[in-house]
Amino acid sequence: MKKTTITIVLLSFLFACGTSKSTSKTQTNNSKYQPFISYQKLPKNTFKKVFRLESNMHRLGQVTFYTYSSPHNLYKETTYENKDGKLVFKYESGYHYHSNDTLISQYEYSEIPSYKHPQLIEYKYLHPSDSVKITIQTIDDQVDSTFFRTSRNTLGKIIKRSEITRRTYNGRNRTRKFLVTNYFYNKSGNIIKEISIDKKYRDTIETNYEYLNAQILKRTYKSKGYQSTENYKRGLLDIEENISGENEKVINKYSYNNQGKEVLQQKIKKGKLVYSYKTTYNKKGLKIKYDMINEIDGTSGIWLYKYNKSGDLKYKIDLYAKE
């Protein structure tokens, strides 16, 4: 099948599926690992439609559905995985908001064969003041509490931020993360430097910014074993160079459309183009297709996106390269 034909079939499917309705299924609480969670059940005709997207080059990987409590407030995302020609439930995330649209809790429920049992991760978000935020993550009997504290100058800009994570498990407490970041600005109010001190792993992370006529020109990032340089044109990322601890240089080049949206990313290693990432948008500027192309062996992965009337993502389809 030719590439243009594949694209037409894929996009036709996206619009055709927009009218399908979803029902819900409530899971039974059989053990402490299976809470009361309602997840979407795919309509039978959806199974047939998504599998029609398969070709001699691509197989269906997974499908993710998104539902919203109100426009732009994600309520639930549910992912189904292709297992031997059938879509089976894989994992689900759910979100709960305060009346002012602030996220206050979240859960992630997984049924993955590699786990010993279905896994539930719960999050709670507390905002006791404007300068303090607390995140609590619970996995079985393990609790990670992260405390964020922010200091601002008289102009309201952040000048210091601390992040401390403490883990409680089997009656023991220990520090998992202790990061303190200081921010510095020029006379125009643009950030010019960030210095983060990782007190847990004894590392210093420094980020510097350069500007031309108030537009960002360059950003450099350096930590133990890794450094990155980003060069910008007209405020958009143009070329990125990353060097790891093995002194391997990876270069990423970016291209944009007239609206300033990224349409192409090219990854270069050892002077050779190894991957190309292409993004396609609709007339409203929403991403509808993403291609990851292996330039060495010619294989590719495809991600397709469909939106509701509010412009929120409705579902995503992942097509993987056949081995």
N, C-alpha and C positions, 0 to 999 in steps of 0.2 A: 504493500500500500504506500502511495506517495505521501511525502510529508504534508503537502497542502491539503490532501484529502483527509488525513488524520486530524488535522487542526479543525477542519470544517465539521467533521463528525463529533469531535469533542465539544466544540462550542455549541453545536445543535443540541447535544445531550443536556448541557447545562441549562439552557433555556427551557427545554422540554420538561425537565424535572422540577421546575419551579412551582408546579401546581400540585405536587404530591403532598399528602398530609401524613403527619406522624401521630402515632398513638403512644401511650405510656404503659410501662409495666412496673409493678412494685415488687421489689425483691424481698423474699422471705428472710427474716432474721433467724437463721439456723444456728449461728454461733457468734461469739464476740467479735469475729472478724467480718461478719456480714451485717452491717447496720441496715436500718430501713432507708433504702435509697430508691428513688424512682428514676428509671432511665428509659430513654426512648426505644420503642420497638419499630424497626423499619417496616414500612408497607411492603407487601410481597412483590409488587411490581418494581420497586426500587432495586431489588436484588438483580432482576433481569437487566435493567437499564444500565447499571454500573458495570456489569460484566461484559456488556456489549462494547465497552471502551477498550477491551483487551485487543491486542494485535500480535503479529509475529515478533514484534520488538518489545512490547510492554505487557506486563501483567498487573492486575489490580492489587494494590498493596493494602490500603485502608481507606475508610471514609469517616469523616468527622462532621457531626451535626451540631449546630449552635442555636440556642434559644435565649430569649432576652426577657427580662422582667419589665423593661421599658426601653424605648429607643436608646441604643448605645450602652446599656447596662447589661452585660453578659450574665445570664442566670445559670446556664448549664452548657457544657460541651461534652459530647459523647462520641467515642471512637469505636468503630467496628473494624476488625482485621480479617483479611481473606485467609481462611484456613481450608486448604484442599477444595477450593471452589465454593466455599460458603462464608458469608460474613457473620462473624461471631463477636460478641461483646468483648472489648479489651479493657478500656478504662473510661472513667467519667470524672469530670470536675464540676463542682457546683459552687455558686457564689451567692452571698447574702449581703444586702446593703442597708445602710441606715437611711432614714427619710431624706437626708441631704445628699444621697447618692455616694456616701463614703462606704467603702468595702469594710465590713466588720467580721466576716467569717468566710471560710472556704473549706471544701473537702476534696480529696482526690481518692477515688476508689479504683483498684486495679484487680483484674483477674488474669494474671500472666502466669503461664505454666512454670516458668523458671522460679517463681516464688513458692515457698512452702505452703502458703495459704493466701487467700484474697487479702490484699493489703489496703488499709484505710489510713489516710493521712489527713489530719484536721488542723486548720489554722484559725487563730483568732487574732484580730487586729484591734489594739487599744490605742486611743489618742487622749491621754489624760491632760495634755496641754498642747499648745502650738509648737513647742520645742521638743516634745517627747513623744515617741511612738514605740509601741511594744508589739512584737509578733511572737505568738506562741504556736509551736508546731508539735503535734502529738502523733507518734507512730507506736501503736500498742502501748507498752509501758515506758516508752522513751519520750521525754519532753525537752524540746529545745526552746529556750526563751531568749529572744533577741531584743536588746534595748537600743534605740536610736535616740541620741540627744543632739540637738542642733542649736548653734549660737549664731546670731545675726548682727550686722552692724546697724548704724542709724538709718541707713538707706534700705534696710530689709534684706540685704544680700547675705548669703550664708558665708561665714568666716571659719566655722569649725563644726565638725560633725564626728561623733564617736559612735561606733557600732560594737556591741559586746554580746556574744552568744554564750549562754551557759546551758549545759546539758545535764539533765537529771535522769539517771537510769540505775535500777537495782539499788536505790537508796544512796547512790553516790552522785556528787556534783563535780563538774569540771568545766573549765573554760574552753570553748571550741574556737572562738574568734575574738580578737581584740584589735580593732582597727580605728585609728584616729587620723582624720584628714583635715588639713588646714588649707584655706582658699585665699588667693591673693588677686587683686584687681588693679587695673591701670586707672588713670584719671578719668577716662571715659566710662568707667564702670564695667569694662570687659574683663573677664577672668583671664589671667596671664599665667597662673601657676597653681597646681595642686600638689601637695606633699602628703602622702599617706604613710603612716608608720604602722606596720603590722607587728604588734608587740607579742603575738603568739608565735609567729614563725620568724621573727627578727629580720624583717625585710622592709626596705624603704622603696616606695613607689612614687616616682616623680613624673608629673605631666606638665608640659609647657605649651603655651599658645602664642602664636604670632599673628598680627593683623595688618591689613593694608586698607586704609580708608574705612575703618570700622568693620571690614569683612575679614573673617578668619582666613589666614593664608597658610598656616602650618600648625600641626599639632604633633608633639613628640611625647612618647610614653616609654618609661624605662623602669624595669624592676630586676630582681635577681634572676638571671637566666633568660630574660626576654626584653626586647626593645622594638618599638614601632614608630614609624614616621609617616604622617599623613600630610599630603600636599593638596591644597584646595585651589580651585579656579572659580571665580564669581560666587564664592561661598559654598560651592559643592565639592565633595571629595573627588579628587582626580586620580591620584596615585598613592597607594599605600605600600610601604615596605616593612616587612616583619622579619626579625632575626631571632631565632630560638637559641637555646643554650648550646646546640650542636653547630652553631654558626651557619645554619641553613637559612638562606634568604628566600622569602616568598613575596612576590610582587602582585598586587591586585590593581587592575586598571578599571575605571568606571566611565560609562557613557550615559547621557541623559537625553530625554526628549525636550521639546520646547516648553513644557510645563515644569521642567526641573525634576522630573521623576526618573529614577534609575531604570534604564532599559537593558543594560549590559554590564556584566562584571567578568573580567578575564583574569584567571589565576595563572601565574607564571612561576615555574620552578626550574632552576639551573638553565635559565634562558629559553625554556620551552613552554609553550602554552599547554597546560594540562587540563584545565576546566574552563568552560564558559557557562555563565548563568544569565538567562534571558528572561525578561519580564514583559508581559503584554497587558495593556490596560484597555478598559472600555471607554466610551465617550465621556463618562462622568469621572474618569481618572481613577477608577477602582481596579485593582489588580485582578485579572481573570485567568491568567496562565503564567506558570513559572517553569522554565526548562533548565535542568542541570545536565550539561553535555560533557561527557568524558571525551576530550579531544585526542586521547591516545588510542582508545579502542572503538570510539564511535558510538558507544552506548549512551543512553540518556534516561533521566527520570523526569516525570511531568507531574505538576501539581495544578489542579483546576479549582477555581473559586466561584461561588454563586452567592449573590446578595439578596436581601429582602428590600422592601420598598423604602425603608429608612436608611439604606446604604450600609447596613450591618451584615457581616459575613453570615451566611445561612448554612452552607456546608462546604467542605473541602474534600477533594478526591485525590489520592496519591496513586500514581502509576509508576511502578518500578521497572527497571530494565530486566529483561529476561536473561537468565544466565545461560 
